[in-house]
Amino acid sequence: MSGKPAARQTDPTSCPVPGHGTNPIATGSPNVFFDNLPAARMSDTSACGSPIVGAVASTVLINGLPAATLGSMGGHGSVIIGGSGSVIIGDSPVAAPFTAPSPSKLAAAATPVATAAVPTSQPPAAPRAAQPAQPAGSITRPASATDRAAAAEKILDDFECSISTDRVFNDSEHPMGTASDPFEKSKVIEQLRVRLARSQGQYVSTQERITPQPNQQETSLCGPAAFFYALLKDRPDLYAQSIIDLWETGETTIGQLHIKPSYGCRNPKNFSDTAAGDRISAIDWISLASLRDSENALLDYDSPSDQVSGITLPSKVESWFTKAGATVVFDNIQFRGHINQEKFLELLSYLSPQHHVTSLVCASMVEGGAGVGKNHWIVWEGAPQTQNGEIDQTTAPEEKIVDSQMFSWGYVSHQVTRSYTLGQLVKDIYGGAVFSKIP
C-alpha cells in the first residue's frame, strides 16, 4: 500500500508563528491507536494551539473525522513533519522519519483504554496510608476510569438541568446579567465539558479558549495547577464536582482537603484584560485560585496580577495531595540548590501510570518561561530524550534534549526549552515529589 505516514499524538509539527516553532500534536483519538499512540485527526490540536485543518485523508475517517498524515496543515500555517513508520494512509508515497515510541511516551499518551509501560527499575512504593472517610454529601466514588468519566458527565448534566443560578463568583468589571460575564453558568458548564473531553483526547468545537488541562496562564498558580491536573486525570468526577460546589457555595471538600476561598478571591480585581476572562478561564480561577487562597492566612489571593500570594511551597503541594487521599512515595526536593543527574534519574524512575511525578523547577527550562531560581511546578509524564535516546547515567551533559513529556501551562507535551542541553536542564531542576494516585 502506498501513501503518507499516519500522524499520531506527540508527532512533531512546525509552526511559523513567532515563538511556536516545532511542537507536538497534543490531542488525538480516544480509542484508535497507531504504534500505541492516539491517532491524529482533523481538528486535533498541536501544543501551540494550532488545529489540523487541511491536507488530510479524504477517504479514511477516525471517529468520524478525516485522518491526519505527514504533511497535513494546521490553522497557524503549520505542517505535520513526523509520522508513523508502520501505518500508511492515502495515495502519495512519502518517506517519513520514525522514532519508535518509548515507554515514557506511552505513559504520556495514555487514555482510559491504553496502558503505559512501567519502568522495571521502579523503586518500591511506600506503604499506602489508610484512606480518609468519605465526607457526608460528597459523590460516590466510581470504580473505573470509564465510570468516573461517565460520572463527571452526569454531574454536569444534573448541574445544567438544575434551575438554581445562585453563585458566589463575580467579576465587577463584567458583572452578573451582562453578556460578557465570565462566570455565567452556561459558560462554566461549557468550559467544564470542553476540559473533560479534551483531557481525554476528544475533539470539541467551542468558542471558549480552554486547554486540555488546567492552565494558570499569566498567574503564579502553577502549584494548584499541578494538583488539579492530577485530580482531573485520576478523578474527573471530583474535579467537576469541586468546581461546581465552589461556583455555587464557595466551598468544597476533596477527601479531607477543604477549600473555602475568601470574599476577595470570589470577587477578583483586574480579572480581565481586553476581553472578559482572557487572563485566566473561569473554571481555572475557581479551582486554582480558590485552593491557593484557602491556604493564605494573611493575604487574600484576589487578582491574576498578584504573583506573591499565589506562590506555592513544597509543603503545601504535599498537604493538598495527602489530604485528598494520595500518599507521598518519594521526595528529593532540594532547598539550597539544584539536583544532579543521578538524583534526576532517581526521580524519573518513578514514572508510571500509578504515580504523579511533580517537580519544582526554574520556569526558564520550559519553552516561553522566564525567571531565575525555583519558581515553577510541573508534572513529568515522560523522561527527557537526546538524539541518543532516553537519558541515563551515561548521557553526556552537553547532549541536547530533543523530546520529553511534561504537564505545564495547560498541556502535556515536549516543552523543554529548545536547544537546552541535559546539563542546562539539570541546573534548572530542584528535585520533586512523587505521589500515588488520588483515590
C-alpha positions as CSV (number, residue, x, y, z in Angstrom):
1,M,0.0,0.0,0.0
2,S,1.3,3.5,-0.9
3,G,0.5,6.8,0.9
4,K,1.7,9.0,3.6
5,P,2.7,8.1,7.2
6,A,-0.2,8.4,9.6
7,A,0.1,11.2,12.2
8,R,-0.2,10.5,15.9
9,Q,-0.3,12.4,19.2
10,T,3.3,13.5,20.0
11,D,4.4,13.6,16.4
12,P,6.1,17.0,15.7
13,T,4.6,19.9,13.8
14,S,6.4,23.0,12.5
15,C,4.6,26.3,13.2
16,P,5.6,29.6,11.6
17,V,4.1,31.7,14.3
18,P,6.9,33.5,16.2
19,G,7.8,31.7,19.4
20,H,5.9,28.5,18.4
21,G,8.4,26.6,16.3
22,T,8.5,22.8,16.5
23,N,5.9,21.4,18.9
24,P,4.0,18.1,19.2
25,I,0.4,17.2,18.3
26,A,-1.3,17.4,21.7
27,T,-4.6,15.6,21.2
28,G,-5.7,12.5,19.4
29,S,-8.3,9.8,19.1
30,P,-9.6,8.3,22.4
31,N,-9.8,4.8,21.0
32,V,-7.8,4.5,17.8
33,F,-4.0,4.0,18.1
34,F,-1.1,3.8,15.7
35,D,2.1,2.4,17.2
36,N,0.4,2.6,20.6
37,L,-0.1,6.4,20.2
38,P,-3.5,8.1,19.7
39,A,-4.3,8.7,16.0
40,A,-4.3,12.4,14.9
41,R,-7.4,13.6,13.1
42,M,-8.7,16.8,11.5
43,S,-9.4,19.4,14.3
44,D,-6.9,17.8,16.7
45,T,-4.5,20.5,18.0
46,S,-0.8,20.9,18.5
47,A,0.8,22.1,21.7
48,C,0.8,25.7,20.4
49,G,-3.0,25.6,19.9
50,S,-3.0,25.2,16.1
51,P,-5.8,22.8,14.9
52,I,-5.3,20.5,12.0
53,V,-7.4,22.0,9.2
54,G,-6.2,20.7,5.8
55,A,-4.3,18.2,3.6
56,V,-5.9,15.3,5.5
57,A,-7.1,11.9,4.2
58,S,-10.3,12.2,2.2
59,T,-11.3,8.5,2.4
60,V,-10.1,7.5,5.9
61,L,-12.2,8.6,8.9
62,I,-11.3,8.2,12.5
63,N,-14.2,8.8,15.0
64,G,-15.9,10.5,12.0
65,L,-13.0,12.9,11.3
66,P,-10.5,12.7,8.4
67,A,-7.2,11.1,9.4
68,A,-4.2,13.4,9.6
69,T,-0.9,12.4,8.0
70,L,2.6,13.7,7.4
71,G,2.2,17.0,5.6
72,S,-1.3,17.8,7.0
73,M,-1.7,21.5,7.6
74,G,-2.6,23.5,10.7
75,G,-4.6,26.6,11.3
76,H,-1.5,28.7,12.1
77,G,0.0,27.7,8.8
78,S,1.8,24.9,10.5
79,V,2.6,21.5,9.0
80,I,3.0,18.0,10.5
81,I,6.6,16.9,9.9
82,G,6.6,13.4,11.5
83,G,4.5,10.3,11.3
84,S,4.2,6.5,11.8
85,G,6.8,4.2,10.4
86,S,4.3,1.4,10.0
87,V,0.9,2.9,9.3
88,I,0.4,4.4,5.8
89,I,-2.7,6.4,4.7
90,G,-3.6,7.8,1.3
91,D,-2.2,7.5,-2.2
92,S,1.0,9.6,-2.4
93,P,4.1,7.7,-1.1
94,V,6.3,9.9,1.1
95,A,9.1,8.7,3.4
96,A,9.0,9.9,7.0
97,P,11.4,9.8,9.8
98,F,10.3,7.4,12.5
99,T,11.3,7.0,16.2
100,A,9.8,4.0,17.9
101,P,7.6,5.1,20.8
102,S,9.3,4.6,24.2
103,P,7.5,3.6,27.4
104,S,7.7,7.1,28.6
105,K,5.9,8.4,25.6
106,L,3.2,5.7,26.0
107,A,2.7,6.9,29.6
108,A,2.3,10.5,28.4
109,A,-0.3,9.5,25.7
110,A,-2.2,7.0,27.9
111,T,-6.0,7.3,27.9
112,P,-8.6,5.2,29.7
113,V,-8.3,2.5,27.1
114,A,-4.5,2.5,26.8
115,T,-1.9,1.2,29.3
116,A,1.5,2.7,29.6
117,A,4.6,0.7,30.4
118,V,6.0,0.7,33.9
119,P,9.8,1.0,34.3
120,T,11.3,-2.2,35.5
121,S,13.8,-0.3,37.7
122,Q,11.0,1.4,39.6
123,P,11.7,1.6,43.3
124,P,9.1,0.1,45.6
125,A,6.3,2.4,46.7
126,A,5.8,3.4,50.3
127,P,3.0,1.5,52.1
128,R,-0.3,3.1,51.4
129,A,-1.8,5.1,54.2
130,A,-5.3,4.5,55.4
131,Q,-7.8,6.5,53.3
132,P,-9.9,9.2,54.9
133,A,-13.6,8.6,55.4
134,Q,-15.8,9.9,52.6
135,P,-17.3,13.2,53.7
136,A,-21.0,13.4,54.0
137,G,-22.8,14.7,50.9
138,S,-19.9,14.0,48.5
139,I,-20.4,12.0,45.4
140,T,-20.0,8.2,45.2
141,R,-16.6,7.1,44.0
142,P,-16.9,5.1,40.8
143,A,-14.6,2.1,40.4
144,S,-13.1,2.6,36.9
145,A,-11.8,5.4,34.7
146,T,-14.7,4.9,32.3
147,D,-17.2,5.1,35.2
148,R,-15.5,8.2,36.6
149,A,-15.7,10.0,33.2
150,A,-19.3,9.0,32.9
151,A,-20.0,10.2,36.4
152,A,-18.4,13.6,35.6
153,E,-20.7,13.9,32.6
154,K,-23.7,13.0,34.8
155,I,-22.7,15.7,37.3
156,L,-22.6,18.3,34.5
157,D,-25.9,17.2,33.1
158,D,-27.5,17.5,36.6
159,F,-25.9,20.9,37.1
160,E,-27.1,22.1,33.7
161,C,-30.7,20.9,34.4
162,S,-30.9,22.5,37.8
163,I,-32.9,25.7,38.0
164,S,-30.6,27.3,40.5
165,T,-28.4,30.2,39.3
166,D,-27.1,31.1,42.8
167,R,-23.4,31.7,42.8
168,V,-20.6,33.4,44.7
169,F,-18.0,34.3,42.0
170,N,-18.3,37.7,40.2
171,D,-16.1,39.9,38.0
172,S,-17.1,43.5,39.0
173,E,-16.0,44.8,35.6
174,H,-18.2,42.3,33.8
175,P,-20.9,41.6,36.4
176,M,-23.9,39.3,36.5
177,G,-26.5,40.0,33.9
178,T,-24.1,41.3,31.3
179,A,-23.3,39.3,28.1
180,S,-19.6,39.4,29.0
181,D,-20.0,37.9,32.5
182,P,-17.1,35.3,32.6
183,F,-18.7,33.4,35.5
184,E,-22.1,32.9,33.9
185,K,-23.4,29.4,34.5
186,S,-23.6,28.3,30.8
187,K,-20.0,29.4,30.2
188,V,-18.8,27.4,33.3
189,I,-20.7,24.3,32.1
190,E,-19.3,24.6,28.5
191,Q,-15.7,25.1,29.8
192,L,-16.0,22.0,32.0
193,R,-17.4,19.9,29.2
194,V,-14.6,21.0,26.9
195,R,-12.0,20.4,29.5
196,L,-13.2,16.9,30.3
197,A,-13.5,16.0,26.7
198,R,-10.1,17.4,25.6
199,S,-8.3,15.9,28.6
200,Q,-9.4,12.5,27.2
201,G,-8.2,13.3,23.7
202,Q,-11.7,14.1,22.2
203,Y,-12.3,17.0,19.8
204,V,-14.9,19.5,20.9
205,S,-15.8,22.7,18.9
206,T,-16.2,25.7,21.1
207,Q,-15.8,29.5,21.3
208,E,-14.3,29.1,24.8
209,R,-10.5,29.2,24.9
210,I,-9.9,26.0,27.0
211,T,-6.8,23.9,27.1
212,P,-7.0,20.2,27.7
213,Q,-5.5,20.5,31.2
214,P,-5.7,23.2,34.0
215,N,-4.0,26.4,32.8
216,Q,-2.7,29.0,35.1
217,Q,-2.0,31.3,32.1
218,E,-0.3,34.5,33.4
219,T,-0.9,33.8,37.1
220,S,1.5,32.3,39.6
221,L,-0.8,29.3,40.3
222,C,1.4,26.5,38.9
223,G,1.3,24.6,42.2
224,P,-2.5,24.4,42.3
225,A,-2.4,23.6,38.6
226,A,-0.2,20.5,39.3
227,F,-2.7,19.3,41.9
228,F,-5.8,19.8,39.8
229,Y,-4.1,18.2,36.8
230,A,-3.6,15.1,38.9
231,L,-7.2,15.3,40.2
232,L,-8.6,15.7,36.6
233,K,-6.5,12.7,35.5
234,D,-7.5,10.4,38.4
235,R,-10.9,11.7,39.4
236,P,-12.7,13.7,36.6
237,D,-15.9,13.4,38.6
238,L,-14.4,15.0,41.7
239,Y,-12.8,17.6,39.5
240,A,-16.1,18.7,38.0
241,Q,-18.0,18.4,41.3
242,S,-15.5,20.6,43.2
243,I,-15.7,23.4,40.7
244,I,-19.5,23.3,40.7
245,D,-19.5,23.3,44.5
246,L,-17.2,26.3,44.6
247,W,-19.2,28.2,42.0
248,E,-22.5,27.6,43.8
249,T,-21.5,27.8,47.5
250,G,-17.9,29.0,47.8
251,E,-16.5,25.8,49.3
252,T,-15.9,22.1,48.6
253,T,-14.2,19.1,50.1
254,I,-12.0,16.5,48.4
255,G,-11.2,13.7,50.8
256,Q,-10.1,15.7,53.8
257,L,-9.0,18.7,51.7
258,H,-11.4,21.6,52.5
259,I,-11.3,24.5,50.1
260,K,-13.0,27.8,51.0
261,P,-11.8,30.9,49.3
262,S,-12.1,34.4,50.7
263,Y,-14.5,37.1,49.5
264,G,-11.7,38.8,47.7
265,C,-10.9,35.6,45.7
266,R,-14.6,35.2,44.8
267,N,-14.7,38.8,43.6
268,P,-11.3,39.2,41.9
269,K,-9.9,42.6,40.9
270,N,-8.5,43.1,37.4
271,F,-9.7,39.7,36.4
272,S,-9.9,40.5,32.7
273,D,-7.7,42.5,30.3
274,T,-9.1,43.2,26.8
275,A,-11.9,40.7,27.0
276,A,-13.8,39.0,29.8
277,G,-11.9,36.1,31.3
278,D,-8.9,36.5,29.0
279,R,-6.3,36.4,31.7
280,I,-7.4,33.0,33.1
281,S,-10.5,30.9,32.4
282,A,-13.4,31.0,34.9
283,I,-13.0,27.3,35.8
284,D,-9.3,27.6,36.3
285,W,-9.7,30.7,38.5
286,I,-12.5,29.0,40.5
287,S,-10.3,25.9,41.1
288,L,-6.7,27.1,41.2
289,A,-7.2,30.4,42.9
290,S,-9.6,29.0,45.5
291,L,-7.2,26.3,46.5
292,R,-4.3,28.7,46.8
293,D,-6.3,31.4,48.6
294,S,-7.7,28.9,51.2
295,E,-4.1,28.3,52.4
296,N,-3.3,32.0,52.8
297,A,-3.7,33.2,56.4
298,L,-2.8,36.9,55.9
299,L,-3.1,37.8,52.2
300,D,-6.2,37.2,50.0
301,Y,-5.4,36.0,46.5
302,D,-7.8,38.4,44.7
303,S,-6.3,39.1,41.3
304,P,-4.4,37.3,38.5
305,S,-1.8,40.1,38.9
306,D,-1.0,39.0,42.4
307,Q,2.2,37.0,42.0
308,V,3.3,36.8,45.6
309,S,0.1,35.4,47.2
310,G,0.0,32.7,44.5
311,I,3.4,31.2,45.2
312,T,3.2,27.6,46.5
313,L,5.8,26.0,48.7
314,P,6.5,22.2,48.6
315,S,4.9,21.6,51.9
316,K,1.6,22.9,50.6
317,V,1.7,20.7,47.5
318,E,2.3,17.7,49.7
319,S,-0.5,18.7,52.0
320,W,-3.0,19.0,49.2
321,F,-2.2,15.6,47.8
322,T,-2.2,13.8,51.1
323,K,-5.4,15.4,52.3
324,A,-7.1,14.4,49.0
325,G,-6.1,10.8,49.8
326,A,-2.8,10.3,48.0
327,T,0.4,9.2,49.7
328,V,4.0,10.5,49.3
329,V,6.0,7.8,47.6
330,F,9.3,9.7,47.1
331,D,10.7,13.2,47.7
332,N,14.1,14.7,46.8
333,I,13.2,18.4,46.7
334,Q,16.3,20.5,47.3
335,F,16.1,23.6,49.5
336,R,19.6,25.0,48.7
337,G,20.4,24.2,45.1
338,H,19.6,22.2,42.1
339,I,19.8,18.4,41.8
340,N,22.4,16.4,39.9
341,Q,21.9,14.0,37.1
342,E,21.8,11.0,39.4
343,K,19.1,12.5,41.6
344,F,17.1,13.5,38.5
345,L,17.2,9.9,37.1
346,E,16.1,8.7,40.5
347,L,13.1,11.0,40.4
348,L,12.3,9.9,36.8
349,S,12.5,6.2,37.8
350,Y,9.1,6.6,39.5
351,L,7.3,7.4,36.2
352,S,4.4,5.1,35.9
353,P,0.6,5.2,35.5
354,Q,0.3,4.8,39.2
355,H,2.3,7.9,40.2
356,H,2.3,11.7,39.8
357,V,5.9,12.9,39.5
358,T,5.8,16.6,40.4
359,S,8.9,18.7,40.1
360,L,10.0,22.1,41.3
361,V,11.9,23.9,38.6
362,C,13.0,27.2,37.1
363,A,10.4,28.3,34.5
364,S,13.2,29.1,32.1
365,M,13.6,25.4,31.3
366,V,10.0,25.5,29.8
367,E,9.7,26.9,26.3
368,G,8.5,30.5,26.7
369,G,9.1,30.5,30.5
370,A,11.3,33.0,32.3
371,G,12.8,33.8,35.7
372,V,15.6,32.5,38.0
373,G,15.6,30.0,40.8
374,K,12.8,27.7,41.8
375,N,9.6,29.4,40.6
376,H,7.5,26.8,38.7
377,W,5.8,23.5,39.3
378,I,5.5,20.9,36.5
379,V,4.5,17.2,36.4
380,W,6.7,14.8,34.4
381,E,4.9,12.3,32.2
382,G,7.9,11.1,30.2
383,A,11.7,11.1,30.6
384,P,13.6,13.6,28.5
385,Q,15.5,12.2,25.5
386,T,18.5,13.2,23.4
387,Q,19.4,12.1,19.9
388,N,20.9,9.0,21.6
389,G,17.6,8.1,23.3
390,E,16.2,8.4,26.8
391,I,18.7,9.9,29.2
392,D,20.6,7.7,31.6
393,Q,23.8,7.6,33.7
394,T,25.9,7.6,30.5
395,T,24.2,10.6,28.8
396,A,26.7,13.4,28.5
397,P,25.7,16.8,30.0
398,E,26.3,18.6,26.6
399,E,23.8,16.4,24.7
400,K,20.7,18.4,23.6
401,I,17.2,17.5,24.8
402,V,15.1,16.6,21.7
403,D,12.0,15.2,23.4
404,S,10.2,15.0,26.7
405,Q,6.7,14.8,28.1
406,M,5.6,17.2,30.9
407,F,2.5,18.9,32.1
408,S,2.8,22.7,32.2
409,W,0.6,25.6,31.3
410,G,-2.4,23.6,30.2
411,Y,-0.7,20.9,28.0
412,V,1.1,17.6,28.2
413,S,3.8,17.8,25.6
414,H,7.5,18.3,24.9
415,Q,8.1,21.7,26.4
416,V,11.8,21.8,27.3
417,T,13.3,25.0,26.0
418,R,14.7,24.5,22.5
419,S,18.5,23.7,22.3
420,Y,18.6,23.0,26.1
421,T,21.3,20.5,27.0
422,L,21.0,17.9,29.7
423,G,23.4,19.9,31.8
424,Q,21.3,23.1,31.5
425,L,18.1,21.2,32.3
426,V,19.5,19.6,35.5
427,K,20.6,23.0,36.7
428,D,17.0,24.3,36.4
429,I,15.5,21.4,38.4
430,Y,15.3,21.4,42.2
431,G,14.0,17.9,42.7
432,G,10.5,16.6,43.0
433,A,7.8,14.8,45.0
434,V,6.1,11.6,43.8
435,F,2.5,10.9,44.9
436,S,0.2,7.9,44.4
437,K,-3.0,8.4,42.5
438,I,-5.8,10.3,44.2
439,P,-8.4,7.6,45.1
